[in-house]
Amino acid sequence: MSKHIDTTPIEVYILTADYDIKGTVYVAKYTDSNRELTDLLNDKERRFLAVTNAEILPRNSSQAPRRYNFLEVHMDYVLMVHPISQALFKEPTPDFSIQLSKFKELRNKLNQTKPF
């Protein structure tokens, strides 16, 4: 059985109410590159999002990240999926918790700004 014949991997950050998840999801190879994740997330038949090489950090805790080879996230709990390759601020840091803390700082600053 060949693995992922019609799919391509995308590294993503997945935000839920309680967790920040970094991992890989697989999208259809034949989809327009701007629609890959959108099509995956809007699939009405899909109840879970399969994630490989997952690293989970609890949002309001100082616990160490948990790592899983495979994880399924219920679609109802996904708040946002962000492709890592399109991250605005990229720094060569191997530690996900450092990247996550910078992301949280930026998110807090954005939440404090006034809307247009």
Buried (B, 14 or more C-beta within 10 A) or exposed (E): EEEEEEBBEBBBBBBBEEBBBBBBBBBBEEBEEEEBBEEBBEEEEEEEBBBBBBBBBEEEEEEEBEEBEEBEBEBEEBEEBBBBEEEEEEEEEEEBBEBBEEBEEEEEEEEEEEEE
